[in-house]
Amino acid sequence: MNEFYEKFRNRTYFDHHPEAIADHLDQFYESNEITVFHEMVSPDIHLDVYFINSKKHAFNILLTSGMSLLEMTVPESVEEPELYKFAELMILLPKSIEFGKTFPSKNENDWILEMIKDTARFPHHYDTWLSIGHTLQSTADMETYSKETDFVGLVVLPSVTFDEEFTEIKAGENSINIYSLFPLYKNELEFKIANTYNALLDRLIEKDAQEILDNSRENLLA
């Protein structure tokens, strides 16, 4: 295991990015609307998660801070790859979803925090990248994220709730994209893999699927 994490020692870290994210959020929210789940042990990247509870929204927000500490490995075949090197991830939540004061806390909703943190680490662990249209599964066998949910994976989407003023963060010469995560049931993930992102997107539009997490939502293929 130590050999696996050794590769992170000599990487170039963009240590000014977390400060840029904090400054960005200060433009939209008051300090009393923001809680941070600080990571106590970070063998690779220091990955915190913001929990934003604002009266201006009918939902709350989870937003990572730390995924953009490292560049993602964007293929050279991608047009303007510099636009996709840095990202953070967001999930919109119903107001009813609550977490413990720390993480992990044995709270029934911890799986959501685990999902967003594991997804944020994925491109750095596997020398790849994440962008709009990409999907990930929770395990190789598509097991659910926890016994508290039937979701087995997710798709990365552009936010339809926030515009570019919020979803693009300027950090010096770099640009950090904020992507939205949409959890998927097993047959939905298999459908996307077999039929491409555009086919799944059509189903999302047909069902008028909401960006806010619904742990018991109707299946897109029903």
LUMLUMFI-45549 format. One record per residue: x, y, z of N, C-alpha, C in turn; residue in three letters; residue number from 1. Coordinates in pm, 1 decimal. Each point is the difference from the previous one (the first is absolute). Example, Ala and Ser with C-alpha at 12.3 -4.5 7.8 and 13.67 -1.06 7.14 Angstrom:
REM LUMLUMFI-45549
NODE      neast     nnorth        nup     caeast    canorth       caup      ceast     cnorth        cup    aa     i
NODE     1319.0     -569.0      780.0      -89.0      119.0        0.0       90.0      120.0        0.0   ALA     1
NODE      -35.0      105.0      -72.0       82.0      119.0        6.0      -77.0      109.0       73.0   SER     2
REM end
This chain:
REM LUMLUMFI-45549
NODE      neast     nnorth        nup     caeast    canorth       caup      ceast     cnorth        cup    aa     i
NODE       82.7     -120.1        0.0      -82.7      120.1        0.0       86.3      125.2        0.0   MET     1
NODE      107.4       -0.9       78.4       88.2      116.6        4.7       60.4       29.1     -136.9   ASN     2
NODE       31.3     -106.0      -77.3       55.3       18.1     -133.5     -101.4       70.4      -90.7   GLU     3
NODE     -127.6      -30.4       19.4     -103.9       64.0      -80.3       -1.0      150.6       23.9   PHE     4
NODE        6.0       40.8      126.0       -7.4      142.0       33.5      131.7       72.8      -21.6   TYR     5
NODE      107.7      -74.0      -20.6      130.5       61.9      -20.5       -0.6       92.8     -121.2   GLU     6
NODE      -80.2      -32.8     -101.4       -0.5       79.9     -122.8      -51.9      141.4       23.0   LYS     7
NODE      -68.7       21.5      110.9      -53.6      132.7       26.8      104.1       93.3       62.1   PHE     8
NODE      111.7      -54.4       43.9      100.0       82.2       68.0       65.4      100.9      -93.7   ARG     9
NODE       20.8      -39.7     -123.6       75.3       85.2      -92.4      -88.4       67.6     -104.7   ASN    10
NODE     -128.7        4.1       23.3      -90.3       68.0      -92.3        5.0      150.8       22.3   ARG    11
NODE      -38.7       75.4     -101.5      -10.4      145.1       12.7     -137.5       33.7       57.6   THR    12
NODE        0.7       61.5      117.7     -124.5       35.5       66.7      -30.2      148.5      -22.3   TYR    13
NODE     -124.5       28.3      -30.4      -44.8      137.2      -20.6      -65.1       46.9      130.0   PHE    14
NODE       86.6       35.6       94.6      -45.0       26.5      136.2      -86.0      124.5       12.7   ASP    15
NODE       -1.4       86.4     -103.1      -83.0      119.7        6.2     -144.8      -27.3      -40.0   HIS    16
NODE      -28.2     -118.1      -51.9     -136.1      -28.6      -45.8     -103.1       -4.2      113.4   HIS    17
NODE       27.8      -66.2      114.6      -99.4        0.8      108.0      -34.9      141.4       47.5   PRO    18
NODE       98.7       87.7        4.0      -27.8      138.8       39.4      -88.8       68.7     -103.8   GLU    19
NODE       25.0      -29.7     -127.7      -83.8       57.4     -106.4     -143.7      -49.0       12.4   ALA    20
NODE      -17.7     -126.8       37.6     -134.8      -55.1       18.3      -70.1       68.4      116.5   ILE    21
NODE       72.5       18.5      110.4      -57.1       67.2      116.9      -39.7      143.1      -33.9   ALA    22
NODE       86.0       70.6      -70.6      -30.4      137.9      -39.8     -120.2        4.5      -93.5   ASP    23
NODE       -8.6      -98.7      -87.2     -112.3       -8.7      -94.4     -131.5      -16.1       75.5   HIS    24
NODE       -2.9      -89.1       97.9     -122.7      -23.0       76.0      -38.6      121.2       82.9   LEU    25
NODE      100.0       75.7       44.9      -28.0      120.7       78.4      -75.6      104.2      -82.1   ASP    26
NODE        8.1      -10.1     -131.6      -73.2       93.8      -85.8     -150.5      -30.6       -3.9   GLN    27
NODE      -36.4     -121.6       38.2     -137.9      -43.9      -12.8      -69.8      -25.0      134.2   PHE    28
NODE       79.1      -34.0      103.6      -59.9      -42.5      126.2       67.8       67.0      119.3   TYR    29
NODE      -77.2       11.0      108.9       53.6       49.6      125.8       72.8     -113.7       71.2   GLU    30
NODE       92.7       35.3       85.7       81.5     -101.7       68.1      -85.0      -92.9       86.1   SER    31
NODE     -110.3       51.4       56.0      -83.9      -85.8       84.7      -85.8      -96.9      -79.9   ASN    32
NODE        4.4       11.2     -133.0      -72.8      -92.9      -86.1       88.7     -116.2      -45.1   GLU    33
NODE      127.3        4.1       36.2       97.3      -96.9      -49.7       61.8      -78.8      115.1   ILE    34
NODE       -5.0     -131.2      -11.2       70.0      -90.5       91.7      100.5      -79.5      -82.0   THR    35
NODE      113.8      -32.4       59.6      101.3      -77.0      -71.9       25.8     -132.1       71.7   VAL    36
NODE      -12.5     -110.0      -75.1       43.1     -129.8       51.1      149.0      -13.3      -31.3   PHE    37
NODE       82.9       29.9       99.5      144.1       -3.2      -18.9       50.9     -144.6        3.7   HIS    38
NODE       88.4      -31.4      -90.6       60.6     -132.8       -4.2      117.1       -4.3       97.1   GLU    39
NODE       -1.6      -95.8       90.5      102.5       -7.4      103.6      126.7      -70.6      -47.4   MET    40
NODE      -16.9     -103.6      -83.2      113.9      -75.6      -52.5      -10.1       -4.1     -151.5   VAL    41
NODE      106.0       44.1      -68.2       -1.5        6.0     -146.5      128.6      -59.6      -55.2   SER    42
NODE       -0.3     -128.3      -36.1      121.0      -62.9      -52.2       33.9       41.7     -142.5   PRO    43
NODE      -95.0       61.5      -70.0       21.3       39.6     -139.8      -21.8      149.8      -16.6   ASP    44
NODE     -125.9       42.7       -6.8      -34.8      142.2       -7.5      -85.7       35.6      120.5   ILE    45
NODE       15.3      122.7       47.7      -84.4       44.3      111.2     -134.2       42.7      -56.8   HIS    46
NODE     -103.4      -77.4       30.7     -130.1       17.6      -63.6     -105.8       34.3      105.1   LEU    47
NODE      -38.2      126.6        4.8     -108.9       43.0       87.2     -129.4        6.1      -79.9   ASP    48
NODE     -111.8        8.7       72.2     -130.3       13.8      -65.4      -77.6      111.6       68.1   VAL    49
NODE      -42.5       97.0      -79.2      -84.7      107.0       49.6     -145.6      -46.7        4.6   TYR    50
NODE      -69.0       36.2      108.6     -143.7      -20.9       11.0      -62.9      138.3        9.8   PHE    51
NODE      -78.3       36.1     -101.1      -55.8      134.9      -10.1     -150.7       -6.7       22.2   ILE    52
NODE      -45.3       66.7      103.6     -141.1        4.3       36.3      -42.6      146.4       -0.3   ASN    53
NODE      -59.2       42.8     -111.2      -36.8      139.8      -17.6     -150.4       14.6      -17.2   SER    54
NODE      -54.8      105.1       59.5     -143.1       25.7      -11.9      -39.8       39.0     -142.1   LYS    55
NODE       97.4       37.3      -80.9      -32.3       41.8     -136.9      -32.8     -119.5      -90.6   LYS    56
NODE       29.3     -122.2       47.4      -27.6     -120.9      -78.6     -100.8      -89.7       71.6   HIS    57
NODE      -73.5      -76.8      -77.3      -89.3     -102.2       55.9       72.8     -132.8       14.3   ALA    58
NODE      129.9        2.3       -8.3       85.7     -117.7       10.7      129.3       41.5       68.4   PHE    59
NODE       78.2     -100.3       40.9      134.1       22.8       51.9      102.4      -50.6     -101.4   ASN    60
NODE      126.2       31.1       23.6      105.3      -33.5      -96.4      116.3      -67.6       70.6   ILE    61
NODE       50.7     -107.1      -59.4      131.4      -55.1       35.4       94.3       34.3     -113.5   LEU    62
NODE      117.4       54.0       33.6       98.1       38.3     -101.4      139.0      -37.0       48.2   LEU    63
NODE       73.4      -75.3      -82.3      135.5      -39.3       38.8       97.2      116.4      -11.4   THR    64
NODE      106.5       -8.2       77.7      111.9       93.5       -9.7      127.9      -79.7       20.1   SER    65
NODE       69.7      -25.6     -109.6      122.0      -80.1        7.8       24.2      -83.8     -123.6   GLY    66
NODE     -105.4      -32.6      -71.3       15.9      -73.6     -125.5       89.2       77.5      -96.6   MET    67
NODE      -11.6      133.1        1.7       76.5       83.4      -93.4      140.9       32.5       49.6   SER    68
NODE       42.0      -61.2      109.5      138.9       17.3       43.4       97.3      -57.2     -102.8   LEU    69
NODE      -46.1      -99.5      -75.4       81.6      -63.5     -103.1      -67.8       12.6     -135.8   LEU    70
NODE       81.7        4.8     -103.7      -54.2       -6.7     -135.8      -53.3     -140.0      -27.0   GLU    71
NODE     -107.9       -7.0      -73.3      -44.6     -129.6      -50.2       75.0      -31.7     -128.9   MET    72
NODE        5.9     -126.4      -34.4       70.3      -44.5     -120.1      -96.8        1.7     -117.9   THR    73
NODE       -8.5      115.3      -64.9      -92.5       16.8     -111.8       67.0      -49.0     -128.4   VAL    74
NODE      -64.5      -84.8      -77.7       59.9      -51.7     -123.5       36.5      111.7      -96.8   PRO    75
NODE      110.2      -17.1      -71.2       43.7      100.1      -97.2     -100.6       16.2     -113.8   GLU    76
NODE      -82.3     -101.7      -21.9      -98.3        5.4     -107.8     -114.7       96.7       30.5   SER    77
NODE      -12.0       39.8      126.3     -106.7       91.9       39.0       35.6      141.6      -44.6   VAL    78
NODE      -94.5       66.5      -64.6       22.8      136.8      -43.5        9.4       93.0      120.2   GLU    79
NODE      101.1       84.6        0.6       26.9       92.7      109.8        1.1      -71.0      135.9   GLU    80
NODE       90.4      -94.9       17.8        3.6      -79.4      123.5       20.2       82.9      126.0   PRO    81
NODE       62.2      118.0      -12.2       23.7       82.1      118.3     -130.1       45.3       66.3   GLU    82
NODE     -109.8       -4.8      -74.2     -129.4       40.0       55.4      -60.5     -106.8       90.5   LEU    83
NODE       57.1     -119.5       -0.1      -58.5     -112.1       72.7       92.2      -57.9      107.4   TYR    84
NODE      112.1       65.2       25.9       99.9      -56.8       90.5      -41.6        2.5      146.5   LYS    85
NODE      -83.5       98.0       36.7      -32.1       17.5      141.0     -151.4       -2.7       20.8   PHE    86
NODE      -42.2      -69.6      103.4     -143.7       -9.8       27.7      -24.5      -21.7      148.5   ALA    87
NODE     -119.5       38.6       42.1      -55.2      -35.8      130.0     -140.1      -53.2      -24.9   GLU    88
NODE      -55.8      -71.7       96.2     -127.6      -67.9      -18.4     -105.3       50.6       97.1   LEU    89
NODE     -123.7       -0.9      -45.7     -111.3       55.0       77.5     -118.5      -95.2       -3.9   MET    90
NODE      -71.3       -7.2      111.8     -127.4      -70.8        6.5     -100.5       91.7       68.7   ILE    91
NODE     -117.8       16.0      -60.0     -107.7       75.6       62.9      -86.5      -96.6       80.1   LEU    92
NODE      -35.5       41.2      122.1      -69.3      -88.7       93.2     -130.3       61.0       49.5   LEU    93
NODE      -99.0      -83.4       29.2     -120.1       50.0       66.1       37.8       58.5      136.6   PRO    94
NODE      -77.0       97.4       45.7       25.3       60.6      130.9      -10.7     -103.0      112.5   LYS    95
NODE      -73.3     -107.2      -25.2      -24.2      -99.9      104.8      121.8      -86.6       30.1   SER    96
NODE       97.5       -4.1      -90.2      117.8      -84.1       20.9       97.2       68.8       94.5   ILE    97
NODE       35.5      -69.3      107.1       90.3       54.2      100.2      119.2      -92.9       18.2   GLU    98
NODE      108.7       56.3       51.4      121.5      -76.1       25.5       43.2       20.3      144.8   PHE    99
NODE       91.7      -84.5       44.8       57.9       20.2      131.9       92.4      120.2       -2.3   GLY   100
NODE       49.5       37.9      116.3       87.5      116.3        9.2      137.6      -27.9      -58.8   LYS   101
NODE       37.1     -126.9       -5.8      127.5      -39.9      -61.1      -27.2     -111.7      -98.7   THR   102
NODE      101.6      -32.5      -79.4      -11.8     -110.4      -95.5      126.2      -86.1        9.5   PHE   103
NODE      -15.5     -134.9        8.7     -127.5      -73.9        5.9      -63.7        9.1      138.8   PRO   104
NODE     -133.0      -17.3        2.8      -71.0       15.8      126.6     -100.7     -111.7       25.3   SER   105
NODE       -1.8     -101.9      -84.0      -98.5     -107.8        5.9     -141.4       53.0      -24.3   LYS   106
NODE       -5.9      112.1      -69.9     -128.1       57.4      -39.7      -50.9      -76.1     -122.6   ASN   107
NODE     -131.9      -14.3      -13.3      -57.1      -75.0     -111.8       27.6       64.9     -135.6   GLU   108
NODE       37.8      128.1        1.5       28.6       70.6     -125.1      148.4       10.5      -32.0   ASN   109
NODE       83.1      -65.4       78.5      144.6        4.6      -24.2       37.5      -49.8     -139.0   ASP   110
NODE      -81.7      -88.0      -55.6       31.7      -55.8     -131.7        8.7      109.3     -106.6   TRP   111
NODE      -75.7      108.3       18.6        2.9      108.6      -97.7      136.4       69.5        3.8   ILE   112
NODE       49.5       25.7      119.7      132.8       59.5       14.8      108.6      -94.1      -52.1   LEU   113
NODE      -14.0     -128.7       29.3       97.5      -97.6      -49.8       -1.3       -4.5     -152.3   GLU   114
NODE     -118.3        5.9      -58.7      -12.9       -4.6     -146.0       69.9      118.9      -65.2   MET   115
NODE      -24.3      120.3       50.9       58.4      118.2      -63.1      151.4        4.7       20.1   ILE   116
NODE       47.5      -45.6      115.6      144.1        0.8       26.5       71.3     -107.0      -83.4   LYS   117
NODE      -58.8     -119.0       -8.2       61.1     -106.7      -80.6        4.3       39.3     -147.8   ASP   118
NODE     -106.0       65.2      -46.1       -4.0       43.2     -140.0      105.6      106.3      -26.4   THR   119
NODE       19.6       91.0       93.3       99.6      105.6      -16.0      142.1      -55.9       -4.3   ALA   120
NODE       23.2     -108.7       69.6      133.8      -60.1        1.8       27.2      -86.6     -123.2   ARG   121
NODE     -106.7      -51.8      -60.1       13.8      -97.7     -107.5       96.5       41.5     -110.6   PHE   122
NODE      -12.4      117.3      -60.2       88.7       32.2     -112.7      147.4        6.4       38.8   PRO   123
NODE       28.9       35.2      124.0      139.0        8.4       44.2       56.4     -137.8       35.1   HIS   124
NODE      -83.9      -87.3       49.8       44.2     -135.6       31.9       27.1      -81.3     -126.1   HIS   125
NODE      -74.2       30.2     -107.2        9.5      -82.0     -120.5       53.9       77.6     -120.7   TYR   126
NODE       61.0      115.5       26.6       65.3       79.1     -105.7      -92.2       21.6     -119.9   ASP   127
NODE     -118.9       47.0       28.8      -98.5       24.4     -104.0      -67.6      134.5       25.7   THR   128
NODE     -121.2       17.6      -49.0      -69.5      126.0       19.6     -148.9      -23.6       10.9   TRP   129
NODE      -70.8       99.8       49.2     -145.0       -2.9        6.5      -53.5      128.2      -61.1   LEU   130
NODE     -103.7      -15.0      -78.7      -65.2      116.3      -59.1     -144.9      -36.6      -29.3   SER   131
NODE      -72.4       91.5      -58.3     -141.6      -19.7      -29.3      -21.1     -123.4      -88.6   ILE   132
NODE      -91.9      -85.4       42.9      -31.9     -120.7      -75.8       69.2     -124.4       49.4   GLY   133
NODE      101.2       15.9       85.0       70.4     -116.4       53.2      -83.3      -67.1      109.6   HIS   134
NODE       11.6     -130.8        8.8      -68.2      -75.2      104.7      100.2      -78.7       82.4   THR   135
NODE      -36.0      -24.9      125.4       78.4      -84.5       89.1      -95.1      -94.4       72.4   LEU   136
NODE       49.9     -118.0       33.4      -78.8      -93.0       78.4       63.1      -14.2      137.8   GLN   137
NODE      -81.0      -32.0       98.8       47.0       -4.1      138.2      105.5     -108.5       20.8   SER   138
NODE      -21.8     -116.9      -60.7       95.0     -111.6        6.6        1.9      -70.1     -134.9   THR   139
NODE       96.0      -88.5      -17.2       10.5      -73.8     -125.8     -124.7      -83.3      -26.2   ALA   140
NODE      -66.4      -45.8      106.9     -119.9      -82.8      -13.4     -129.0       81.2        7.1   ASP   141
NODE       12.6      132.2       -6.1     -115.9       90.1        7.0      -84.0      -24.9      124.9   MET   142
NODE       65.0       -9.2      112.6      -71.6       -6.5      126.8      -49.1      139.6       36.1   GLU   143
NODE     -100.5        8.5       84.7      -49.9      130.2       41.2      103.5       70.7       87.2   THR   144
NODE      -11.2      133.2        5.4       93.8       77.9       80.5      -10.2      -35.3      147.9   TYR   145
NODE     -118.2      -36.9       43.1      -21.9      -43.7      138.1     -135.7      -66.0        7.7   SER   146
NODE      -31.2      -54.9      117.1     -131.7      -60.7       18.1     -110.6      105.1        6.4   LYS   147
NODE       39.9      127.4        5.8      -96.8      108.6        9.3      -48.7       49.1     -136.4   GLU   148
NODE       54.2      -57.8     -108.1      -37.0       46.4     -133.4        2.4     -113.7     -100.9   THR   149
NODE      -72.4       17.2     -110.8        2.5      -96.0     -110.6       89.4       48.3     -113.9   ASP   150
NODE       62.3      115.1       14.4       88.7       51.3     -103.2      131.8      -77.1       -1.6   PHE   151
NODE       47.8      -29.3     -123.3      123.3      -77.5      -14.6      108.6       77.2      -74.2   VAL   152
NODE      -33.1      117.9      -48.8       96.1       78.1      -77.3      -51.9      140.2      -18.6   GLY   153
NODE       64.7       73.7      -91.5      -40.1      138.8      -21.4       45.3       46.9     -137.3   LEU   154
NODE      -58.3      109.4      -44.3       41.1       66.0     -122.5       34.8      144.6       34.2   VAL   155
NODE      102.8       51.3      -66.0       42.9      138.3       19.1      -78.0       89.1      -96.5   VAL   156
NODE      -66.3      100.9       54.2      -86.5       86.1      -80.0       38.1      147.2       15.8   LEU   157
NODE      -35.9       82.4      -97.1        8.4      144.3       21.0     -116.0       41.6       88.8   PRO   158
NODE       20.1       95.1       86.5     -109.6       45.6       84.8     -104.1       72.8      -84.2   SER   159
NODE     -126.9      -30.1       25.0     -108.6       74.1      -63.9      -58.5      101.3       97.9   VAL   160
NODE       50.4       -2.6      123.2      -47.1       92.0      103.7       84.8      125.7        6.1   THR   161
NODE      130.7      -16.6      -18.4       94.0      111.0        8.0       60.4       28.1     -136.6   PHE   162
NODE       27.6      127.0      -27.8       63.7       35.9     -126.2      151.9        7.4       17.4   ASP   163
NODE       68.8       42.4     -105.1      146.3       -1.2        0.4       59.2       95.2      102.9   GLU   164
NODE      -74.7       99.7       40.3       50.7       91.5      102.2       35.4      -75.5      127.5   GLU   165
NODE      -76.1     -105.8       28.1       27.0      -82.0      118.7       85.0     -121.8      -31.2   PHE   166
NODE      -20.7      -62.3     -115.1       63.3     -129.0      -28.5      139.3       10.2      -63.1   THR   167
NODE       50.0      121.8      -19.4      137.6       18.1      -45.6       73.1       89.8       99.0   GLU   168
NODE      105.0      -54.5       58.2       77.6       72.9      100.1      134.5       38.8      -59.2   ILE   169
NODE       33.6      126.8        6.4      129.5       46.3      -47.3      101.4       -9.0      113.8   LYS   170
NODE      109.8      -67.8      -27.4      106.9      -16.0       98.3      130.8       40.0      -66.7   ALA   171
NODE       28.9      130.8       -1.8      116.0       47.0      -74.4      -22.9      -22.2     -148.1   GLY   172
NODE       93.0      -68.5      -64.1      -13.0      -29.1     -142.9      -83.9     -124.7      -26.2   GLU   173
NODE      -35.7      -70.3      104.0      -74.2     -124.9      -15.8     -149.3       21.1       18.4   ASN   174
NODE      -76.5      -91.3      -59.1     -144.7        0.6       13.8      -44.5     -133.4       58.3   SER   175
NODE      -79.7        6.8      106.3      -49.5     -121.1       66.2     -147.8      -16.1      -33.7   ILE   176
NODE      -36.4     -113.1      -58.9     -139.1      -29.0      -33.5      -70.2      -67.1      117.9   ASN   177
NODE     -123.0       39.6       24.4      -82.8      -69.1       98.4     -101.1      -84.0      -75.7   ILE   178
NODE        6.9     -132.3       19.5      -92.7      -92.4      -65.2     -100.7      -52.8      101.5   TYR   179
NODE     -117.0      -34.8      -47.9     -105.4      -54.5       84.3       -5.3     -152.3      -14.5   SER   180
NODE      -20.2      -68.1      111.8       -8.9     -146.6       -2.0     -145.8      -43.6       10.2   LEU   181
NODE      -35.3      -97.4      -83.8     -136.4      -53.2       -1.9        8.2     -151.5       18.8   PHE   182
NODE      -36.8      -51.5      117.4        9.6     -144.7       25.6      -94.2      -80.5      -88.8   PRO   183
NODE       42.2     -123.2      -32.5      -74.7      -85.7      -92.6      -29.5     -137.0       60.5   LEU   184
NODE     -115.0      -55.4      -40.5      -31.4     -139.2       30.1       77.9      -89.2      -97.0   TYR   185
NODE        6.6     -129.4       31.0       80.7      -93.9      -77.1      -42.3       -3.9     -147.3   LYS   186
NODE     -129.1      -11.9      -27.3      -42.4       -9.7     -140.5       23.9      131.2      -74.8   ASN   187
NODE       -4.5      113.0       70.4       28.0      129.1      -63.4      146.8       11.5      -38.5   GLU   188
NODE       86.5      -45.0       88.6      143.4        3.6      -30.1       32.5      -92.6     -116.0   LEU   189
NODE      -58.8     -119.2       -0.3       21.5      -93.8     -110.0      -53.2       57.9     -130.8   GLU   190
NODE     -113.1       68.9        6.3      -58.2       62.6     -118.5       93.5      105.3      -57.1   PHE   191
NODE       57.7       82.1       86.5       92.3      102.9      -47.7      123.5      -61.8      -64.0   LYS   192
NODE       55.2     -101.2       63.4      119.7      -66.2      -53.2      -28.1      -58.7     -138.2   ILE   193
NODE     -118.7      -56.6      -17.4      -35.5      -64.2     -127.2      -44.2       98.4     -106.6   ALA   194
NODE      -53.9      115.9       43.0      -64.9       88.3      -97.5       55.0      142.2       -7.1   ASN   195
NODE      100.4       33.1       76.4       67.2      130.3        2.4      -70.9      101.1       89.8   THR   196
NODE       71.6      103.1       30.4      -48.2      107.4       87.6     -122.5       69.8      -57.5   TYR   197
NODE       -0.7       24.8     -130.6     -112.5       71.8      -59.9     -131.8      -75.7       16.9   ASN   198
NODE        6.5     -131.4       -6.9     -121.3      -80.2       19.5      -49.8       12.9      143.6   ALA   199
NODE       92.5       -0.8       95.4      -39.0       18.6      140.0      -54.2      140.9       21.5   LEU   200
NODE       62.7       97.1      -62.6      -45.3      138.3       12.6     -143.3       15.0      -50.7   LEU   201
NODE      -31.8      -67.3     -108.2     -136.8        3.0      -52.1      -98.5      -51.6      104.9   ASP   202
NODE       38.1     -106.4       71.5      -87.7      -55.6      103.4      -14.9       97.6      116.8   ARG   203
NODE      109.0       66.8       34.6       -6.0       99.7      106.4      -98.5      111.2      -35.5   LEU   204
NODE        3.9       43.0     -123.8      -88.5      107.4      -45.5     -144.7      -48.8       -6.1   ILE   205
NODE      -20.4     -120.7      -53.3     -134.9      -56.3      -10.9      -67.0      -12.8      136.5   GLU   206
NODE       76.3      -40.0       99.2      -53.0      -20.9      134.9        0.9      127.8       83.0   LYS   207
NODE       52.5      108.0      -57.8       12.2      126.5       73.1       71.7      -22.8      132.9   ASP   208
NODE      109.2      -75.8       -7.3       76.7      -34.5      120.2       59.3      125.8       62.3   ALA   209
NODE       -7.9       10.1      131.4       48.0      116.7       71.3      145.6      -17.3       42.9   GLN   210
NODE       72.2      110.3        3.7      140.3       -4.8       40.6       14.6      -32.6      148.9   GLU   211
NODE     -101.5       31.8       78.3        5.3      -25.7      144.3      -12.4     -150.0       25.2   ILE   212
NODE       89.6      -53.1       83.3        0.7     -142.5       30.8     -134.4      -46.4       54.7   LEU   213
NODE      -50.0     -108.1      -57.5     -122.8      -64.7       50.2       31.1     -147.5       12.8   ASP   214
NODE       16.8      -44.9      123.4       44.6     -136.2       25.5     -105.0     -104.2      -36.8   ASN   215
NODE     -121.1       43.3      -28.1     -106.3      -94.7      -39.8      -67.3       45.4     -128.8   SER   216
NODE       75.0       67.0      -86.6      -59.3       51.4     -122.5      -42.6     -113.0      -94.1   ARG   217
NODE      -88.7       35.2      -95.2      -45.4      -94.8     -102.8      116.0      -37.1      -90.5   GLU   218
NODE        5.6     -126.4      -37.7      103.7      -47.5      -91.3      -17.7       66.2     -137.4   ASN   219
NODE      108.9       44.4      -58.3       -4.7       66.1     -130.9      -48.1      -92.5     -109.8   LEU   220
NODE        9.9     -130.1       21.8      -37.0      -96.0     -103.8     -136.3      -63.4       26.5   LEU   221
NODE      -67.2       47.5      103.2     -130.5      -57.3       34.6     -105.8       40.1     -103.0   ALA   222
REM end
